[in-house]
Amino acid sequence: MKEIEKLKQGLEYRFLDEEVANLKQAALIKCARFNNIDPTDDQKQQAAIRDLFGSTGTNVFGEH
């Protein structure tokens, strides 16, 4: 079983695995994009949060 599959199943995985590292890097980039959105632009913030988490409820809110 690949390390990324273990991560997604909530199992122990090798933190330094290349696929896992790529996933972490992508999340860091998405967080940086979120942090650069105008704090008064709720629509862009919500879209960025959904992009980061994959799916959310209807009234998602994040603060940076």
MMTF fields as JSON, N, C-alpha, C and O atoms, coordinates in Angstrom:
{
  "mmtfVersion": "1.0.0",
  "mmtfProducer": "UNKNOWN",
  "numBonds": 255,
  "numAtoms": 256,
  "numGroups": 64,
  "numChains": 1,
  "numModels": 1,
  "chainsPerModel": [1],
  "groupsPerChain": [64],
  "chainIdList": ["A"],
  "bondAtomList": [4, 2, 8, 6, 12, 10, 16, 14, 20, 18, 24, 22, 28, 26, 32, 30, 36, 34, 40, 38, 44, 42, 48, 46, 52, 50, 56, 54, 60, 58, 64, 62, 68, 66, 72, 70, 76, 74, 80, 78, 84, 82, 88, 86, 92, 90, 96, 94, 100, 98, 104, 102, 108, 106, 112, 110, 116, 114, 120, 118, 124, 122, 128, 126, 132, 130, 136, 134, 140, 138, 144, 142, 148, 146, 152, 150, 156, 154, 160, 158, 164, 162, 168, 166, 172, 170, 176, 174, 180, 178, 184, 182, 188, 186, 192, 190, 196, 194, 200, 198, 204, 202, 208, 206, 212, 210, 216, 214, 220, 218, 224, 222, 228, 226, 232, 230, 236, 234, 240, 238, 244, 242, 248, 246, 252, 250],
  "bondOrderList": [1, 1, 1, 1, 1, 1, 1, 1, 1, 1, 1, 1, 1, 1, 1, 1, 1, 1, 1, 1, 1, 1, 1, 1, 1, 1, 1, 1, 1, 1, 1, 1, 1, 1, 1, 1, 1, 1, 1, 1, 1, 1, 1, 1, 1, 1, 1, 1, 1, 1, 1, 1, 1, 1, 1, 1, 1, 1, 1, 1, 1, 1, 1],
  "groupList": [{"groupName": "MET", "atomNameList": ["N", "CA", "C", "O"], "elementList": ["N", "C", "C", "O"], "formalChargeList": [0, 0, 0, 0], "bondAtomList": [1, 0, 2, 1, 3, 2], "bondOrderList": [1, 1, 2], "singleLetterCode": "M", "chemCompType": "L-PEPTIDE LINKING"}, {"groupName": "LYS", "atomNameList": ["N", "CA", "C", "O"], "elementList": ["N", "C", "C", "O"], "formalChargeList": [0, 0, 0, 0], "bondAtomList": [1, 0, 2, 1, 3, 2], "bondOrderList": [1, 1, 2], "singleLetterCode": "K", "chemCompType": "L-PEPTIDE LINKING"}, {"groupName": "GLU", "atomNameList": ["N", "CA", "C", "O"], "elementList": ["N", "C", "C", "O"], "formalChargeList": [0, 0, 0, 0], "bondAtomList": [1, 0, 2, 1, 3, 2], "bondOrderList": [1, 1, 2], "singleLetterCode": "E", "chemCompType": "L-PEPTIDE LINKING"}, {"groupName": "ILE", "atomNameList": ["N", "CA", "C", "O"], "elementList": ["N", "C", "C", "O"], "formalChargeList": [0, 0, 0, 0], "bondAtomList": [1, 0, 2, 1, 3, 2], "bondOrderList": [1, 1, 2], "singleLetterCode": "I", "chemCompType": "L-PEPTIDE LINKING"}, {"groupName": "LEU", "atomNameList": ["N", "CA", "C", "O"], "elementList": ["N", "C", "C", "O"], "formalChargeList": [0, 0, 0, 0], "bondAtomList": [1, 0, 2, 1, 3, 2], "bondOrderList": [1, 1, 2], "singleLetterCode": "L", "chemCompType": "L-PEPTIDE LINKING"}, {"groupName": "GLN", "atomNameList": ["N", "CA", "C", "O"], "elementList": ["N", "C", "C", "O"], "formalChargeList": [0, 0, 0, 0], "bondAtomList": [1, 0, 2, 1, 3, 2], "bondOrderList": [1, 1, 2], "singleLetterCode": "Q", "chemCompType": "L-PEPTIDE LINKING"}, {"groupName": "GLY", "atomNameList": ["N", "CA", "C", "O"], "elementList": ["N", "C", "C", "O"], "formalChargeList": [0, 0, 0, 0], "bondAtomList": [1, 0, 2, 1, 3, 2], "bondOrderList": [1, 1, 2], "singleLetterCode": "G", "chemCompType": "PEPTIDE LINKING"}, {"groupName": "TYR", "atomNameList": ["N", "CA", "C", "O"], "elementList": ["N", "C", "C", "O"], "formalChargeList": [0, 0, 0, 0], "bondAtomList": [1, 0, 2, 1, 3, 2], "bondOrderList": [1, 1, 2], "singleLetterCode": "Y", "chemCompType": "L-PEPTIDE LINKING"}, {"groupName": "ARG", "atomNameList": ["N", "CA", "C", "O"], "elementList": ["N", "C", "C", "O"], "formalChargeList": [0, 0, 0, 0], "bondAtomList": [1, 0, 2, 1, 3, 2], "bondOrderList": [1, 1, 2], "singleLetterCode": "R", "chemCompType": "L-PEPTIDE LINKING"}, {"groupName": "PHE", "atomNameList": ["N", "CA", "C", "O"], "elementList": ["N", "C", "C", "O"], "formalChargeList": [0, 0, 0, 0], "bondAtomList": [1, 0, 2, 1, 3, 2], "bondOrderList": [1, 1, 2], "singleLetterCode": "F", "chemCompType": "L-PEPTIDE LINKING"}, {"groupName": "ASP", "atomNameList": ["N", "CA", "C", "O"], "elementList": ["N", "C", "C", "O"], "formalChargeList": [0, 0, 0, 0], "bondAtomList": [1, 0, 2, 1, 3, 2], "bondOrderList": [1, 1, 2], "singleLetterCode": "D", "chemCompType": "L-PEPTIDE LINKING"}, {"groupName": "VAL", "atomNameList": ["N", "CA", "C", "O"], "elementList": ["N", "C", "C", "O"], "formalChargeList": [0, 0, 0, 0], "bondAtomList": [1, 0, 2, 1, 3, 2], "bondOrderList": [1, 1, 2], "singleLetterCode": "V", "chemCompType": "L-PEPTIDE LINKING"}, {"groupName": "ALA", "atomNameList": ["N", "CA", "C", "O"], "elementList": ["N", "C", "C", "O"], "formalChargeList": [0, 0, 0, 0], "bondAtomList": [1, 0, 2, 1, 3, 2], "bondOrderList": [1, 1, 2], "singleLetterCode": "A", "chemCompType": "L-PEPTIDE LINKING"}, {"groupName": "ASN", "atomNameList": ["N", "CA", "C", "O"], "elementList": ["N", "C", "C", "O"], "formalChargeList": [0, 0, 0, 0], "bondAtomList": [1, 0, 2, 1, 3, 2], "bondOrderList": [1, 1, 2], "singleLetterCode": "N", "chemCompType": "L-PEPTIDE LINKING"}, {"groupName": "CYS", "atomNameList": ["N", "CA", "C", "O"], "elementList": ["N", "C", "C", "O"], "formalChargeList": [0, 0, 0, 0], "bondAtomList": [1, 0, 2, 1, 3, 2], "bondOrderList": [1, 1, 2], "singleLetterCode": "C", "chemCompType": "L-PEPTIDE LINKING"}, {"groupName": "PRO", "atomNameList": ["N", "CA", "C", "O"], "elementList": ["N", "C", "C", "O"], "formalChargeList": [0, 0, 0, 0], "bondAtomList": [1, 0, 2, 1, 3, 2], "bondOrderList": [1, 1, 2], "singleLetterCode": "P", "chemCompType": "L-PEPTIDE LINKING"}, {"groupName": "THR", "atomNameList": ["N", "CA", "C", "O"], "elementList": ["N", "C", "C", "O"], "formalChargeList": [0, 0, 0, 0], "bondAtomList": [1, 0, 2, 1, 3, 2], "bondOrderList": [1, 1, 2], "singleLetterCode": "T", "chemCompType": "L-PEPTIDE LINKING"}, {"groupName": "SER", "atomNameList": ["N", "CA", "C", "O"], "elementList": ["N", "C", "C", "O"], "formalChargeList": [0, 0, 0, 0], "bondAtomList": [1, 0, 2, 1, 3, 2], "bondOrderList": [1, 1, 2], "singleLetterCode": "S", "chemCompType": "L-PEPTIDE LINKING"}, {"groupName": "HIS", "atomNameList": ["N", "CA", "C", "O"], "elementList": ["N", "C", "C", "O"], "formalChargeList": [0, 0, 0, 0], "bondAtomList": [1, 0, 2, 1, 3, 2], "bondOrderList": [1, 1, 2], "singleLetterCode": "H", "chemCompType": "L-PEPTIDE LINKING"}],
  "groupTypeList": [0, 1, 2, 3, 2, 1, 4, 1, 5, 6, 4, 2, 7, 8, 9, 4, 10, 2, 2, 11, 12, 13, 4, 1, 5, 12, 12, 4, 3, 1, 14, 12, 8, 9, 13, 13, 3, 10, 15, 16, 10, 10, 5, 1, 5, 5, 12, 12, 3, 8, 10, 4, 9, 6, 17, 16, 6, 16, 13, 11, 9, 6, 2, 18],
  "groupIdList": [1, 2, 3, 4, 5, 6, 7, 8, 9, 10, 11, 12, 13, 14, 15, 16, 17, 18, 19, 20, 21, 22, 23, 24, 25, 26, 27, 28, 29, 30, 31, 32, 33, 34, 35, 36, 37, 38, 39, 40, 41, 42, 43, 44, 45, 46, 47, 48, 49, 50, 51, 52, 53, 54, 55, 56, 57, 58, 59, 60, 61, 62, 63, 64],
  "secStructList": [7, 7, 2, 2, 2, 2, 2, 2, 6, 6, 7, 7, 7, 7, 6, 6, 7, 2, 2, 2, 2, 2, 2, 2, 2, 2, 2, 2, 2, 2, 2, 2, 2, 2, 2, 6, 1, 7, 6, 6, 7, 2, 2, 2, 2, 2, 2, 2, 2, 2, 2, 2, 2, 1, 7, 7, 7, 1, 1, 7, 7, 7, 7, 7],
  "xCoordList": [0.852, 0.0, 0.896, 1.884, 0.524, 1.308, 1.082, 0.046, 2.075, 2.017, 0.839, 0.196, 0.559, -0.545, -1.881, -2.792, -1.996, -3.21, -3.358, -4.46, -2.252, -2.28, -2.736, -3.568, -2.178, -2.551, -4.061, -4.723, -4.6, -6.022, -6.925, -8.092, -6.393, -7.17, -6.977, -7.554, -6.167, -5.94, -4.959, -4.931, -4.163, -3.171, -1.826, -1.636, -0.91, 0.436, 1.08, 0.926, 1.805, 2.454, 3.801, 4.083, 4.63, 5.96, 5.821, 5.485, 6.079, 5.898, 6.739, 6.325, 7.897, 8.819, 8.653, 9.466, 7.612, 7.326, 7.112, 6.531, 7.567, 7.491, 6.056, 5.776, 5.148, 3.748, 3.113, 2.363, 3.413, 2.901, 3.474, 2.749, 4.759, 5.397, 4.764, 4.576, 4.436, 3.79, 2.408, 2.013, 1.683, 0.361, 0.478, -0.311, 1.452, 1.674, 2.057, 1.581, 2.91, 3.334, 2.143, 2.013, 1.288, 0.101, -0.803, -1.372, -0.937, -1.757, -1.141, -1.86, 0.178, 0.846, 0.617, 0.398, 0.668, 0.432, -1.004, -1.245, -1.956, -3.362, -3.594, -4.382, -2.92, -3.039, -2.474, -3.057, -1.36, -0.764, -1.695, -1.84, -2.323, -3.281, -4.449, -4.88, -4.959, -6.06, -5.647, -6.404, -4.455, -3.984, -3.79, -3.755, -3.667, -3.492, -4.797, -4.782, -5.917, -7.22, -7.645, -7.438, -8.235, -8.772, -9.718, -10.648, -9.5, -10.326, -11.804, -12.631, -12.151, -13.564, -14.212, -15.409, -13.442, -13.969, -14.404, -13.673, -15.602, -16.112, -16.213, -15.913, -16.628, -16.792, -15.465, -15.383, -14.433, -13.115, -12.568, -11.947, -12.797, -12.334, -13.014, -12.354, -14.324, -15.055, -14.594, -14.448, -14.364, -13.878, -12.502, -12.236, -11.639, -10.291, -10.342, -9.573, -11.231, -11.367, -11.885, -11.4, -12.859, -13.376, -12.285, -12.192, -11.464, -10.363, -9.362, -8.845, -9.098, -8.145, -8.669, -7.94, -9.927, -10.474, -11.221, -11.541, -11.501, -12.199, -13.699, -14.355, -14.258, -15.682, -15.911, -15.122, -16.999, -17.333, -18.844, -19.571, -19.307, -20.723, -21.07, -20.243, -22.281, -22.725, -22.223, -22.007, -22.028, -21.626, -20.23, -20.058, -19.251, -17.869, -17.24, -17.522, -16.385, -15.724, -14.318, -14.098, -13.389, -12.009, -11.456, -11.886, -10.526, -9.941, -8.432, -7.835, -7.83, -6.365, -5.801, -4.585],
  "yCoordList": [-1.177, 0.0, 1.239, 1.316, 2.194, 3.42, 4.291, 4.211, 5.114, 5.977, 6.957, 7.225, 7.484, 8.427, 7.749, 8.376, 6.471, 5.707, 5.508, 5.604, 5.232, 5.092, 6.389, 6.379, 7.51, 8.818, 9.033, 9.419, 8.781, 9.011, 8.078, 8.394, 6.925, 5.982, 6.181, 5.457, 7.159, 7.437, 6.484, 6.365, 5.814, 4.883, 5.594, 6.709, 4.934, 5.489, 5.46, 4.495, 6.522, 6.637, 7.312, 7.928, 7.183, 7.795, 9.256, 9.558, 10.15, 11.588, 12.158, 13.121, 11.594, 12.127, 11.499, 11.745, 10.691, 10.104, 11.208, 12.244, 11.009, 12.046, 12.46, 13.653, 11.505, 11.844, 12.614, 13.567, 12.202, 12.898, 14.314, 15.269, 14.449, 15.765, 16.673, 17.864, 16.122, 16.916, 17.385, 18.515, 16.531, 16.894, 18.009, 18.954, 17.895, 18.94, 20.255, 21.314, 20.199, 21.414, 22.082, 23.306, 21.302, 21.857, 22.537, 23.593, 21.939, 22.537, 23.844, 24.805, 23.885, 25.118, 26.245, 27.394, 25.907, 26.912, 27.419, 28.62, 26.514, 26.918, 27.782, 28.726, 27.47, 28.297, 29.692, 30.684, 29.772, 31.073, 31.889, 33.096, 31.239, 31.948, 32.471, 33.611, 31.638, 32.063, 33.285, 34.249, 33.232, 34.323, 35.634, 36.704, 35.558, 36.758, 37.329, 38.333, 36.703, 37.206, 38.353, 38.312, 39.362, 40.5, 39.964, 39.222, 40.32, 39.781, 40.146, 39.544, 41.104, 41.46, 40.74, 40.903, 39.947, 39.233, 37.824, 36.851, 37.74, 36.459, 35.382, 34.218, 35.749, 34.755, 34.118, 32.899, 34.924, 34.378, 33.536, 32.499, 33.979, 33.203, 31.839, 30.818, 31.822, 30.553, 29.625, 28.422, 30.176, 29.354, 28.771, 27.609, 29.561, 29.096, 28.011, 27.051, 28.158, 27.147, 25.843, 24.767, 25.932, 24.713, 24.042, 22.815, 24.848, 24.292, 23.581, 22.519, 24.161, 23.571, 22.271, 21.282, 22.266, 21.108, 20.131, 19.023, 20.513, 19.609, 19.768, 19.786, 19.884, 20.125, 20.715, 20.507, 21.45, 22.079, 22.158, 21.785, 22.637, 22.933, 24.206, 24.749, 24.67, 25.838, 27.144, 28.089, 27.242, 28.492, 28.362, 28.39, 28.222, 28.053, 29.43, 30.363, 29.545, 30.806, 30.51, 29.596, 31.28, 31.167, 32.556, 33.519, 32.664, 33.967, 33.858, 32.853, 34.901, 34.903, 36.168, 36.358],
  "zCoordList": [0.0, 0.0, 0.0, 0.73, -0.833, -0.935, 0.307, 0.966, 0.599, 1.781, 1.712, 2.727, 0.534, 0.364, 0.663, 1.206, 0.308, 0.605, 2.109, 2.648, 2.779, 4.235, 4.894, 5.801, 4.421, 4.967, 4.838, 5.801, 3.643, 3.384, 4.176, 4.408, 4.597, 5.386, 6.893, 7.704, 7.248, 8.658, 9.322, 10.547, 8.519, 9.052, 9.212, 8.726, 9.896, 9.999, 8.628, 7.88, 8.302, 7.01, 7.18, 8.208, 6.149, 6.158, 5.749, 4.604, 6.68, 6.514, 5.384, 4.739, 5.132, 4.131, 2.752, 1.86, 2.567, 1.267, 0.231, 0.554, -0.998, -2.026, -2.34, -2.465, -2.47, -2.757, -1.602, -1.819, -0.391, 0.79, 0.835, 1.115, 0.562, 0.558, -0.495, -0.25, -1.659, -2.705, -2.272, -2.561, -1.589, -1.081, -0.04, -0.046, 0.841, 1.853, 1.196, 1.604, 0.185, -0.503, -1.194, -1.154, -1.816, -2.465, -1.443, -1.72, -0.268, 0.795, 1.284, 1.556, 1.397, 1.816, 0.815, 1.198, -0.462, -1.507, -1.437, -1.566, -1.235, -1.133, 0.103, 0.058, 1.193, 2.404, 2.154, 2.591, 1.464, 1.157, 0.267, 0.461, -0.703, -1.558, -0.731, -0.908, 0.171, 1.036, 1.858, 1.98, 2.41, 3.256, 2.492, 3.099, 1.178, 0.366, -0.18, -0.893, 0.144, -0.302, 0.607, 1.819, 0.007, 0.759, 1.843, 1.525, 3.101, 4.185, 4.078, 4.763, 3.247, 3.087, 1.907, 1.673, 1.161, -0.001, 0.407, 0.22, 0.965, 1.475, 0.401, 0.666, -0.794, -1.857, -2.238, -2.384, -2.4, -2.743, -1.598, -1.828, -0.366, 0.783, 0.823, 1.017, 0.64, 0.667, -0.449, -0.234, -1.642, -2.756, -2.443, -2.751, -1.841, -1.499, -0.424, -0.474, 0.533, 1.591, 0.999, 1.348, 0.111, -0.535, -1.369, -1.408, -2.031, -2.809, -1.9, -2.247, -0.757, 0.187, 0.785, 0.855, 1.214, 1.919, 1.019, 1.451, -0.208, -1.117, -1.064, -2.106, 0.127, 0.29, 1.674, 2.596, 1.796, 3.073, 3.197, 2.276, 4.322, 4.491, 3.733, 3.0, 3.911, 3.15, 3.726, 2.967, 5.017, 5.655, 6.261, 7.48, 5.395, 5.844, 6.034, 5.282, 7.049, 7.331, 7.819, 8.614, 7.341, 7.795, 8.036, 7.401, 8.929, 9.229, 9.119, 9.506, 8.59, 8.453, 8.967, 8.938]
}
